[in-house]
Amino acid sequence: AQARADPDSDWVALELRHDRVYSIFSRAVCEGAPNLCAMGGDAASVLRKHVRPGSVSHVFVNFPEPPHHSGDAAAVNEFHLLTPGFFRRTHRALAAGGGLTLFSDNHRYMRDLARTLAELTYEPQRGDDPAKAGEPLFAAEAAKPRAEARDDARAVSDADASFENIEGVRLYRGVPGEGTGHLVHEQSYFDRFWEQGARTERFFAVVSKN
C-alpha cells in the first residue's frame, strides 16, 4: 500500500518468514507495485552486508517481536532484533535527516525501545566527524496518530496528538499518521483483531537521524 501510494520512490519490504515474503511479492505483482522489492532475510544481517551507508530515506519497523514473550522483563531472546547495535546500523544506513518509525501493540516494549533510542550517542568511526562524539544519534520528531475509524485515515487534531516523553523520545498512542512516513493506513492482522473486539492498543515512535 505504501509503495502504490508513493510510485516515485523505491520501497523494500523485508521479512524473515518465507510465507510473508511470498504474500508481499504476490500482492505487489497482482496490485501493480513495480517500485516494491520483497526480500527475505534477517534485517540485522541485511543492513550490515547489503545496504550502503546513507542510502535509505526512512526505515519502518512494524510489530517487532519483543524479547520477553513470557512477561518476564529479564527474559532473553537470542533472536531479538532491535538491539542498540541494530539501531546503530540503521542510523548508518539512513540518509541525512532520514527517519525511523517503530510501531507496535506492546506498550512496555515500546517504552524500552524509546529509552534505547534516547540513550544512543555518537561513537565516531573512521571518516566520521569526531566533533559529534557523545551527541544523540537520533532526534525526536513531532507526529500525529491517524483517526481510528477504519474508513477515516485523516490525522487527529493537534489537541489529540498527545505523547509520552521517554527521555526525549515521543511515544504516541494510536496508528501512525502525519509526520511518520506512513502515507496510507493498510489494514493488518492487528486491525482485524481490534475489530473482533480485542481492542489491542497500538503505539508508535518517530525519530530522525541527527
MDAnalysis code that builds the backbone (N, CA, C; Angstrom):
import MDAnalysis as mda
import numpy as np

u = mda.Universe.empty(630, n_residues=210, atom_resindex=np.repeat(np.arange(210), 3), trajectory=True)
u.add_TopologyAttr("name", ["N", "CA", "C"] * 210)
u.add_TopologyAttr("resid", np.arange(1, 211))
u.add_TopologyAttr("resname", ["ALA", "GLN", "ALA", "ARG", "ALA", "ASP", "PRO", "ASP", "SER", "ASP", "TRP", "VAL", "ALA", "LEU", "GLU", "LEU", "ARG", "HIS", "ASP", "ARG", "VAL", "TYR", "SER", "ILE", "PHE", "SER", "ARG", "ALA", "VAL", "CYS", "GLU", "GLY", "ALA", "PRO", "ASN", "LEU", "CYS", "ALA", "MET", "GLY", "GLY", "ASP", "ALA", "ALA", "SER", "VAL", "LEU", "ARG", "LYS", "HIS", "VAL", "ARG", "PRO", "GLY", "SER", "VAL", "SER", "HIS", "VAL", "PHE", "VAL", "ASN", "PHE", "PRO", "GLU", "PRO", "PRO", "HIS", "HIS", "SER", "GLY", "ASP", "ALA", "ALA", "ALA", "VAL", "ASN", "GLU", "PHE", "HIS", "LEU", "LEU", "THR", "PRO", "GLY", "PHE", "PHE", "ARG", "ARG", "THR", "HIS", "ARG", "ALA", "LEU", "ALA", "ALA", "GLY", "GLY", "GLY", "LEU", "THR", "LEU", "PHE", "SER", "ASP", "ASN", "HIS", "ARG", "TYR", "MET", "ARG", "ASP", "LEU", "ALA", "ARG", "THR", "LEU", "ALA", "GLU", "LEU", "THR", "TYR", "GLU", "PRO", "GLN", "ARG", "GLY", "ASP", "ASP", "PRO", "ALA", "LYS", "ALA", "GLY", "GLU", "PRO", "LEU", "PHE", "ALA", "ALA", "GLU", "ALA", "ALA", "LYS", "PRO", "ARG", "ALA", "GLU", "ALA", "ARG", "ASP", "ASP", "ALA", "ARG", "ALA", "VAL", "SER", "ASP", "ALA", "ASP", "ALA", "SER", "PHE", "GLU", "ASN", "ILE", "GLU", "GLY", "VAL", "ARG", "LEU", "TYR", "ARG", "GLY", "VAL", "PRO", "GLY", "GLU", "GLY", "THR", "GLY", "HIS", "LEU", "VAL", "HIS", "GLU", "GLN", "SER", "TYR", "PHE", "ASP", "ARG", "PHE", "TRP", "GLU", "GLN", "GLY", "ALA", "ARG", "THR", "GLU", "ARG", "PHE", "PHE", "ALA", "VAL", "VAL", "SER", "LYS", "ASN"])
u.atoms.positions = np.array([
    [0.823, -1.204, 0.000],
    [0.000, 0.000, 0.000],
    [0.862, 1.262, 0.000],
    [1.943, 1.252, 0.788],
    [2.810, 2.427, 0.842],
    [3.487, 2.655, -0.511],
    [3.950, 1.575, -1.139],
    [4.636, 1.696, -2.431],
    [3.692, 2.216, -3.509],
    [2.446, 1.727, -3.517],
    [1.484, 2.198, -4.522],
    [1.121, 3.661, -4.298],
    [1.149, 4.100, -3.035],
    [0.830, 5.492, -2.730],
    [1.997, 6.423, -3.032],
    [3.175, 5.860, -3.254],
    [4.377, 6.665, -3.491],
    [5.163, 6.074, -4.658],
    [4.622, 6.152, -5.884],
    [5.240, 5.496, -7.047],
    [6.582, 6.091, -7.454],
    [6.920, 7.274, -6.956],
    [8.185, 7.904, -7.338],
    [9.356, 7.473, -6.453],
    [9.068, 6.654, -5.450],
    [10.122, 6.166, -4.557],
    [10.250, 4.653, -4.684],
    [11.413, 4.137, -4.340],
    [11.627, 2.696, -4.312],
    [11.455, 2.198, -2.885],
    [10.673, 1.142, -2.716],
    [10.372, 0.577, -1.404],
    [10.888, -0.854, -1.319],
    [11.307, -1.239, -0.129],
    [11.751, -2.606, 0.129],
    [10.987, -3.136, 1.336],
    [10.366, -4.295, 1.195],
    [9.703, -4.972, 2.308],
    [10.571, -6.164, 2.697],
    [11.013, -6.190, 3.930],
    [11.922, -7.242, 4.390],
    [11.253, -8.063, 5.482],
    [11.155, -9.368, 5.266],
    [10.533, -10.281, 6.229],
    [11.449, -11.483, 6.447],
    [11.393, -12.033, 7.635],
    [12.187, -13.221, 7.955],
    [11.488, -14.492, 7.475],
    [10.152, -14.507, 7.590],
    [9.392, -15.701, 7.226],
    [9.102, -15.760, 5.734],
    [9.340, -16.929, 5.119],
    [9.181, -17.080, 3.678],
    [7.739, -16.880, 3.230],
    [6.767, -17.328, 4.048],
    [5.373, -17.189, 3.637],
    [4.965, -15.724, 3.543],
    [5.517, -14.900, 4.424],
    [5.194, -13.473, 4.371],
    [5.858, -12.801, 3.171],
    [7.073, -13.219, 2.846],
    [7.741, -12.684, 1.658],
    [6.908, -13.010, 0.418],
    [6.454, -14.255, 0.325],
    [5.640, -14.684, -0.812],
    [4.346, -13.878, -0.896],
    [3.711, -13.664, 0.252],
    [2.457, -12.912, 0.275],
    [2.667, -11.478, -0.208],
    [3.736, -10.832, 0.270],
    [4.021, -9.447, -0.133],
    [4.325, -9.378, -1.625],
    [5.154, -10.314, -2.099],
    [5.531, -10.325, -3.516],
    [4.307, -10.550, -4.403],
    [3.439, -11.495, -4.004],
    [2.241, -11.792, -4.793],
    [1.331, -10.573, -4.885],
    [1.152, -9.880, -3.763],
    [0.298, -8.684, -3.774],
    [0.894, -7.594, -4.648],
    [2.224, -7.434, -4.570],
    [2.887, -6.399, -5.378],
    [2.666, -6.647, -6.859],
    [2.745, -7.911, -7.266],
    [2.536, -8.267, -8.675],
    [1.075, -8.078, -9.071],
    [0.179, -8.587, -8.248],
    [-1.255, -8.550, -8.589],
    [-1.840, -7.144, -8.534],
    [-1.335, -6.313, -7.623],
    [-1.898, -4.979, -7.443],
    [-1.115, -3.903, -8.179],
    [-0.024, -4.273, -8.820],
    [0.725, -3.329, -9.632],
    [1.564, -2.360, -8.832],
    [2.614, -2.875, -8.188],
    [3.547, -2.029, -7.432],
    [4.960, -2.350, -7.892],
    [5.345, -1.883, -9.096],
    [6.668, -2.220, -9.640],
    [7.823, -1.585, -8.874],
    [7.519, -0.656, -7.967],
    [8.576, 0.005, -7.179],
    [8.788, -0.652, -5.821],
    [8.218, -1.863, -5.633],
    [8.371, -2.587, -4.370],
    [9.188, -3.851, -4.577],
    [10.211, -4.017, -3.752],
    [11.032, -5.226, -3.748],
    [10.742, -5.986, -2.463],
    [10.366, -7.258, -2.576],
    [10.111, -8.107, -1.411],
    [11.345, -8.967, -1.169],
    [11.902, -8.852, 0.027],
    [13.117, -9.581, 0.370],
    [12.887, -10.467, 1.588],
    [13.634, -11.562, 1.646],
    [13.605, -12.433, 2.814],
    [14.969, -12.476, 3.460],
    [15.007, -12.380, 4.787],
    [16.291, -12.442, 5.471],
    [16.244, -11.746, 6.814],
    [17.333, -11.848, 7.531],
    [17.468, -11.209, 8.832],
    [17.834, -9.742, 8.628],
    [17.036, -8.848, 9.186],
    [17.228, -7.411, 8.946],
    [18.597, -6.927, 9.400],
    [19.089, -7.441, 10.522],
    [20.398, -7.008, 11.018],
    [21.497, -7.377, 10.027],
    [21.417, -8.587, 9.480],
    [22.412, -9.042, 8.510],
    [22.310, -8.267, 7.200],
    [21.068, -8.027, 6.753],
    [20.870, -7.294, 5.501],
    [21.416, -5.875, 5.616],
    [21.132, -5.209, 6.723],
    [21.641, -3.847, 6.917],
    [23.167, -3.824, 6.920],
    [23.745, -4.812, 7.570],
    [25.209, -4.844, 7.711],
    [25.915, -5.170, 6.395],
    [25.329, -6.068, 5.600],
    [26.043, -6.586, 4.432],
    [25.575, -6.027, 3.094],
    [24.332, -5.543, 3.017],
    [23.775, -5.245, 1.700],
    [23.218, -3.839, 1.527],
    [23.302, -3.002, 2.551],
    [22.744, -1.650, 2.438],
    [23.869, -0.619, 2.547],
    [23.993, 0.207, 1.516],
    [25.045, 1.216, 1.502],
    [24.753, 2.313, 2.520],
    [25.756, 2.767, 3.261],
    [25.531, 3.857, 4.232],
    [24.936, 5.085, 3.563],
    [23.951, 5.703, 4.232],
    [23.354, 6.936, 3.731],
    [22.437, 6.764, 2.542],
    [21.961, 5.533, 2.286],
    [21.180, 5.283, 1.066],
    [19.680, 5.126, 1.302],
    [19.235, 5.176, 2.561],
    [17.826, 4.918, 2.873],
    [17.176, 6.176, 3.440],
    [15.998, 6.532, 2.922],
    [15.309, 7.731, 3.423],
    [14.510, 7.482, 4.692],
    [13.932, 6.283, 4.832],
    [13.111, 6.007, 6.018],
    [13.086, 4.501, 6.270],
    [13.144, 4.144, 7.530],
    [13.042, 2.737, 7.941],
    [11.797, 2.582, 8.806],
    [10.984, 1.566, 8.507],
    [9.777, 1.281, 9.268],
    [9.909, -0.104, 9.891],
    [9.668, -0.189, 11.178],
    [9.673, -1.481, 11.863],
    [8.279, -1.664, 12.462],
    [7.504, -2.578, 11.876],
    [6.119, -2.779, 12.292],
    [5.960, -4.055, 13.116],
    [5.436, -3.927, 14.310],
    [5.142, -5.038, 15.207],
    [6.329, -5.985, 15.390],
    [7.452, -5.449, 15.878],
    [8.621, -6.306, 16.133],
    [8.358, -7.266, 17.281],
    [9.031, -8.417, 17.232],
    [8.895, -9.405, 18.305],
    [9.654, -8.920, 19.538],
    [8.982, -8.819, 20.683],
    [9.687, -8.405, 21.901],
    [10.545, -9.548, 22.439],
    [11.542, -9.243, 23.259],
    [12.405, -10.290, 23.810],
    [11.777, -11.017, 24.983],
    [10.659, -10.502, 25.506],
    [10.081, -11.083, 26.711],
    [8.631, -11.514, 26.471],
    [8.446, -12.609, 25.739],
    [7.103, -13.124, 25.468],
    [6.416, -13.605, 26.739],
    [7.189, -14.089, 27.691],
    [6.622, -14.702, 28.886],
    [6.104, -13.686, 29.892],
    [6.421, -12.409, 29.688],
    [6.065, -11.392, 30.658],
    [7.176, -11.120, 31.638],
    [8.242, -11.896, 31.541],
    [9.403, -11.703, 32.414],
    [10.329, -10.685, 31.759],
    [10.467, -9.512, 32.357],
    [11.288, -8.450, 31.769],
    [12.746, -8.847, 31.682],
    [13.171, -9.820, 32.495],
    [14.569, -10.249, 32.482],
    [14.817, -11.346, 31.454],
    [13.756, -11.825, 30.790],
    [13.909, -12.898, 29.810],
    [14.754, -12.433, 28.637],
    [15.522, -13.351, 28.069],
    [16.402, -13.023, 26.956],
    [16.014, -13.855, 25.745],
    [15.873, -13.207, 24.600],
    [15.585, -13.889, 23.347],
    [16.777, -13.657, 22.423],
    [17.489, -14.724, 22.076],
    [18.702, -14.560, 21.275],
    [18.405, -14.038, 19.873],
    [17.134, -14.132, 19.444],
    [16.764, -13.646, 18.121],
    [16.194, -12.225, 18.164],
    [16.285, -11.590, 19.300],
    [15.790, -10.219, 19.443],
    [16.502, -9.310, 18.449],
    [15.720, -8.582, 17.650],
    [16.289, -7.773, 16.574],
    [16.701, -6.372, 17.011],
    [15.826, -5.695, 17.751],
    [16.013, -4.260, 17.979],
    [16.939, -3.977, 19.156],
    [18.203, -4.240, 18.921],
    [19.257, -4.007, 19.900],
    [19.921, -2.660, 19.614],
    [20.718, -2.134, 20.540],
    [21.469, -0.909, 20.245],
    [22.317, -1.031, 18.981],
    [22.918, -2.217, 18.759],
    [23.718, -2.415, 17.551],
    [22.900, -2.297, 16.287],
    [21.678, -2.823, 16.306],
    [20.810, -2.719, 15.135],
    [20.456, -1.261, 14.862],
    [20.143, -0.516, 15.912],
    [19.802, 0.893, 15.715],
    [20.999, 1.688, 15.199],
    [22.194, 1.315, 15.612],
    [23.387, 1.999, 15.081],
    [23.548, 1.697, 13.586],
    [23.304, 0.462, 13.180],
    [23.385, 0.117, 11.759],
    [22.287, 0.833, 10.970],
    [21.105, 0.960, 11.581],
    [20.015, 1.691, 10.936],
    [20.406, 3.149, 10.738],
    [20.998, 3.741, 11.764],
    [21.445, 5.134, 11.686],
    [22.443, 5.313, 10.550],
    [23.360, 4.369, 10.404],
    [24.375, 4.463, 9.353],
    [23.750, 4.328, 7.965],
    [22.693, 3.515, 7.856],
    [22.041, 3.308, 6.557],
    [21.204, 4.507, 6.130],
    [20.729, 5.289, 7.094],
    [19.851, 6.418, 6.781],
    [20.605, 7.573, 6.125],
    [19.925, 8.224, 5.198],
    [20.456, 9.458, 4.617],
    [20.349, 10.567, 5.662],
    [21.017, 11.675, 5.418],
    [20.961, 12.808, 6.345],
    [19.507, 13.216, 6.574],
    [19.097, 13.269, 7.841],
    [17.728, 13.634, 8.163],
    [16.718, 12.519, 7.967],
    [17.186, 11.322, 7.596],
    [16.291, 10.193, 7.372],
    [15.563, 9.790, 8.642],
    [14.428, 9.100, 8.480],
    [13.578, 8.796, 9.625],
    [13.508, 7.322, 9.976],
    [13.102, 7.062, 11.215],
    [12.867, 5.717, 11.726],
    [11.532, 5.729, 12.466],
    [10.605, 4.859, 12.053],
    [9.297, 4.750, 12.706],
    [9.130, 3.348, 13.277],
    [8.833, 3.264, 14.564],
    [8.557, 1.997, 15.236],
    [7.070, 1.939, 15.561],
    [6.448, 0.782, 15.338],
    [5.004, 0.637, 15.506],
    [4.716, -0.718, 16.148],
    [4.000, -0.723, 17.266],
    [3.775, -1.971, 17.995],
    [2.508, -1.871, 18.841],
    [2.025, -3.027, 19.296],
    [0.895, -3.053, 20.222],
    [1.360, -3.345, 21.644],
    [2.676, -3.373, 21.853],
    [3.243, -3.709, 23.167],
    [3.796, -2.437, 23.825],
    [3.033, -1.883, 24.759],
    [3.402, -0.612, 25.368],
    [4.736, -0.695, 26.106],
    [4.913, -1.737, 26.910],
    [6.146, -1.849, 27.678],
    [7.364, -1.948, 26.758],
    [7.219, -2.742, 25.709],
    [8.326, -2.903, 24.770],
    [8.641, -1.587, 24.072],
    [7.605, -0.839, 23.681],
    [7.835, 0.443, 23.022],
    [8.517, 1.436, 23.961],
    [8.168, 1.393, 25.223],
    [8.854, 2.251, 26.195],
    [10.330, 1.879, 26.278],
    [10.625, 0.578, 26.281],
    [12.017, 0.120, 26.313],
    [12.780, 0.570, 25.070],
    [12.140, 0.443, 23.905],
    [12.797, 0.832, 22.657],
    [13.037, 2.338, 22.604],
    [12.052, 3.112, 23.059],
    [12.219, 4.567, 23.083],
    [13.388, 4.949, 23.986],
    [13.506, 4.268, 25.107],
    [14.607, 4.545, 26.038],
    [15.958, 4.176, 25.402],
    [15.986, 3.059, 24.684],
    [17.214, 2.648, 23.994],
    [17.631, 3.690, 22.969],
    [16.669, 4.171, 22.167],
    [16.963, 5.195, 21.162],
    [17.483, 6.468, 21.808],
    [16.871, 6.853, 22.933],
    [17.257, 8.094, 23.606],
    [18.678, 8.025, 24.151],
    [19.119, 6.825, 24.505],
    [20.427, 6.683, 25.141],
    [21.578, 6.523, 24.149],
    [21.252, 6.322, 22.869],
    [22.317, 6.111, 21.873],
    [23.008, 7.415, 21.520],
    [24.334, 7.407, 21.573],
    [25.125, 8.595, 21.221],
    [26.186, 8.230, 20.180],
    [26.704, 9.250, 19.534],
    [27.721, 9.053, 18.508],
    [28.985, 8.432, 19.088],
    [29.478, 7.411, 18.395],
    [30.801, 6.841, 18.647],
    [31.516, 6.886, 17.298],
    [32.156, 8.011, 16.970],
    [32.696, 8.216, 15.627],
    [33.599, 7.074, 15.154],
    [33.321, 6.620, 13.919],
    [34.156, 5.630, 13.252],
    [35.039, 6.353, 12.247],
    [35.856, 5.600, 11.546],
    [36.731, 6.201, 10.540],
    [35.887, 6.960, 9.509],
    [36.230, 8.199, 9.256],
    [35.510, 9.020, 8.292],
    [34.407, 9.854, 8.905],
    [34.055, 9.588, 10.173],
    [33.012, 10.363, 10.840],
    [33.597, 11.635, 11.451],
    [32.719, 12.578, 11.738],
    [33.127, 13.829, 12.363],
    [33.391, 13.599, 13.851],
    [34.634, 13.719, 14.313],
    [34.935, 13.466, 15.728],
    [34.262, 14.464, 16.667],
    [33.870, 15.626, 16.134],
    [33.230, 16.646, 16.973],
    [31.854, 16.197, 17.454],
    [31.280, 15.177, 16.797],
    [29.953, 14.715, 17.180],
    [29.976, 13.685, 18.307],
    [31.133, 13.312, 18.757],
    [31.240, 12.293, 19.804],
    [30.377, 12.669, 21.009],
    [29.540, 11.740, 21.440],
    [28.690, 11.971, 22.600],
    [27.354, 12.594, 22.298],
    [27.145, 13.081, 21.066],
    [25.855, 13.665, 20.704],
    [24.822, 12.559, 20.453],
    [23.523, 12.839, 20.644],
    [22.485, 11.826, 20.382],
    [22.494, 11.397, 18.915],
    [22.289, 10.099, 18.682],
    [22.219, 9.606, 17.306],
    [20.920, 10.024, 16.631],
    [19.840, 10.087, 17.413],
    [18.530, 10.361, 16.850],
    [17.868, 11.553, 17.538],
    [17.039, 12.241, 16.774],
    [16.264, 13.361, 17.315],
    [14.785, 13.021, 17.236],
    [14.022, 13.386, 18.271],
    [12.581, 13.118, 18.285],
    [11.883, 13.971, 17.238],
    [10.836, 13.400, 16.638],
    [10.053, 14.108, 15.636],
    [8.597, 14.223, 16.090],
    [7.992, 15.362, 15.762],
    [6.569, 15.547, 16.049],
    [5.748, 14.767, 15.032],
    [4.651, 14.181, 15.474],
    [3.809, 13.381, 14.587],
    [2.373, 13.410, 15.098],
    [1.476, 12.804, 14.322],
    [0.077, 12.692, 14.733],
    [-0.415, 11.279, 14.444],
    [-1.201, 10.715, 15.367],
    [-1.867, 9.438, 15.059],
    [-2.972, 9.673, 14.038],
    [-3.333, 8.614, 13.324],
    [-4.496, 8.688, 12.443],
    [-5.763, 8.452, 13.249],
    [-6.877, 8.942, 12.725],
    [-8.172, 8.646, 13.346],
    [-8.381, 7.143, 13.326],
    [-9.002, 6.585, 14.356],
    [-9.152, 5.147, 14.463],
    [-10.235, 4.556, 13.576],
    [-11.168, 5.386, 13.101],
    [-12.230, 4.836, 12.258],
    [-11.626, 4.204, 11.017],
    [-12.048, 3.007, 10.662],
    [-11.446, 2.268, 9.566],
    [-11.639, 2.955, 8.220],
    [-12.717, 3.785, 8.087],
    [-12.951, 4.465, 6.815],
    [-12.454, 5.907, 6.863],
    [-11.652, 6.225, 7.855],
    [-11.171, 7.595, 8.011],
    [-9.686, 7.567, 8.304],
    [-8.869, 7.973, 7.332],
    [-7.416, 7.932, 7.504],
    [-6.849, 9.309, 7.810],
    [-7.705, 10.239, 8.178],
    [-7.235, 11.585, 8.490],
    [-6.457, 11.590, 9.797],
    [-5.543, 12.535, 9.911],
    [-4.820, 12.670, 11.182],
    [-5.733, 13.329, 12.208],
    [-5.520, 13.013, 13.478],
    [-6.323, 13.630, 14.526],
    [-5.854, 15.061, 14.742],
    [-6.591, 15.793, 15.556],
    [-6.254, 17.187, 15.809],
    [-5.002, 17.302, 16.664],
    [-4.415, 18.491, 16.662],
    [-3.220, 18.728, 17.475],
    [-3.493, 18.441, 18.946],
    [-4.709, 18.751, 19.401],
    [-5.049, 18.558, 20.810],
    [-5.050, 17.078, 21.184],
    [-5.356, 16.205, 20.210],
    [-5.416, 14.773, 20.478],
    [-4.074, 14.072, 20.272],
    [-3.101, 14.776, 19.701],
    [-1.811, 14.169, 19.385],
    [-0.894, 14.217, 20.600],
    [-1.364, 13.716, 21.726],
    [-0.552, 13.710, 22.939],
    [0.463, 12.573, 22.864],
    [1.504, 12.687, 23.656],
    [2.544, 11.673, 23.631],
    [3.163, 11.531, 25.013],
    [3.810, 10.415, 25.212],
    [4.544, 10.130, 26.434],
    [6.012, 10.427, 26.160],
    [6.616, 11.240, 26.993],
    [8.020, 11.613, 26.786],
    [8.922, 10.599, 27.483],
    [9.665, 9.825, 26.679],
    [10.591, 8.832, 27.217],
    [12.018, 9.331, 26.992],
    [12.527, 10.062, 27.959],
    [13.893, 10.605, 27.890],
    [14.118, 11.395, 26.598],
    [13.080, 12.111, 26.177],
    [13.194, 12.964, 24.996],
    [12.610, 12.369, 23.734],
    [12.300, 11.070, 23.727],
    [11.678, 10.435, 22.566],
    [10.170, 10.397, 22.786],
    [9.402, 10.788, 21.779],
    [7.952, 10.857, 21.897],
    [7.307, 9.524, 21.554],
    [6.547, 8.987, 22.501],
    [5.824, 7.745, 22.285],
    [4.332, 8.063, 22.180],
    [3.776, 7.860, 20.982],
    [2.380, 8.173, 20.714],
    [1.509, 6.932, 20.840],
    [0.248, 7.141, 21.189],
    [-0.740, 6.071, 21.229],
    [-1.603, 6.181, 19.983],
    [-1.731, 5.089, 19.224],
    [-2.564, 5.096, 18.032],
    [-1.825, 4.579, 16.814],
    [-2.415, 4.825, 15.650],
    [-1.861, 4.374, 14.372],
    [-1.040, 5.500, 13.751],
    [0.158, 5.213, 13.232],
    [0.998, 6.271, 12.656],
    [0.264, 7.079, 11.593],
    [0.372, 8.405, 11.713],
    [-0.275, 9.299, 10.761],
    [0.711, 10.332, 10.246],
    [0.302, 11.567, 10.272],
    [1.105, 12.662, 9.726],
    [2.471, 12.758, 10.415],
    [3.527, 12.868, 9.615],
    [4.871, 13.028, 10.156],
    [5.588, 11.726, 10.462],
    [4.973, 10.582, 10.116],
    [5.584, 9.291, 10.436],
    [6.158, 8.577, 9.220],
    [5.869, 9.080, 8.026],
    [6.287, 8.389, 6.811],
    [5.256, 7.400, 6.302],
    [4.254, 7.048, 7.126],
    [3.169, 6.168, 6.693],
    [2.206, 6.991, 5.844],
    [2.177, 6.736, 4.540],
    [1.361, 7.540, 3.632],
    [-0.104, 7.140, 3.687],
    [-0.348, 5.855, 3.867],
    [-1.717, 5.347, 3.957],
    [-1.760, 4.315, 5.076],
    [-2.971, 4.062, 5.579],
    [-3.123, 3.034, 6.605],
    [-3.677, 1.779, 5.963],
    [-2.903, 0.698, 5.984],
    [-3.316, -0.579, 5.418],
    [-3.782, -1.491, 6.545],
    [-4.957, -2.058, 6.410],
    [-5.475, -2.929, 7.453],
    [-4.593, -4.167, 7.591],
    [-4.245, -4.499, 8.816],
    [-3.374, -5.628, 9.100],
    [-4.104, -6.632, 9.982],
    [-3.417, -7.710, 10.295],
    [-3.960, -8.697, 11.235],
    [-4.340, -8.031, 12.548],
    [-3.528, -7.074, 12.988],
    [-3.768, -6.426, 14.264],
    [-5.016, -5.558, 14.225],
    [-5.289, -4.948, 13.070],
    [-6.521, -4.173, 12.938],
    [-7.747, -5.084, 12.967],
    [-7.642, -6.236, 12.307],
    [-8.755, -7.188, 12.327],
    [-8.993, -7.704, 13.746],
    [-7.907, -7.896, 14.487],
    [-8.001, -8.312, 15.881],
    [-8.754, -7.257, 16.676],
    [-8.459, -5.982, 16.397],
    [-9.122, -4.853, 17.052],
    [-10.625, -4.905, 16.771],
    [-10.983, -5.099, 15.497],
    [-12.377, -5.083, 15.099],
    [-13.165, -6.245, 15.700],
    [-12.493, -7.339, 16.000],
    [-13.173, -8.508, 16.546],
    [-13.434, -8.378, 18.041],
    [-13.054, -7.229, 18.608],
    [-13.410, -6.969, 19.987],
    [-12.265, -6.987, 20.973],
    [-11.068, -7.433, 20.544],
    [-9.939, -7.489, 21.475],
    [-9.413, -6.084, 21.788],
    [-9.610, -5.156, 20.845],
    [-9.230, -3.758, 21.025],
    [-7.797, -3.616, 21.536],
    [-6.879, -4.232, 20.822],
    [-5.470, -4.104, 21.149],
    [-5.012, -2.673, 20.903],
    [-4.370, -2.056, 21.875],
    [-3.862, -0.700, 21.699],
    [-2.589, -0.726, 20.865],
    [-2.347, 0.364, 20.152],
    [-1.142, 0.482, 19.352],
    [-0.357, 1.722, 19.738],
    [0.950, 1.660, 19.529],
    [1.851, 2.741, 19.917],
    [2.909, 2.927, 18.846],
    [3.383, 4.159, 18.681],
    [4.458, 4.373, 17.705],
    [5.378, 5.499, 18.163],
    [6.579, 5.455, 17.647],
    [7.582, 6.489, 17.906],
    [8.269, 6.817, 16.594],
    [8.616, 8.084, 16.410],
    [9.292, 8.541, 15.187],
    [10.509, 9.362, 15.574],
    [11.662, 9.016, 15.020],
    [12.884, 9.785, 15.239],
    [13.569, 10.015, 13.891],
    [14.481, 10.953, 13.852],
    [15.241, 11.212, 12.647],
    [16.729, 11.154, 12.930],
    [17.504, 10.932, 11.891],
    [18.957, 10.863, 12.014],
    [19.508, 12.224, 12.400],
    [20.230, 12.273, 13.488],
    [20.785, 13.542, 13.959],
    [22.093, 13.851, 13.253],
])
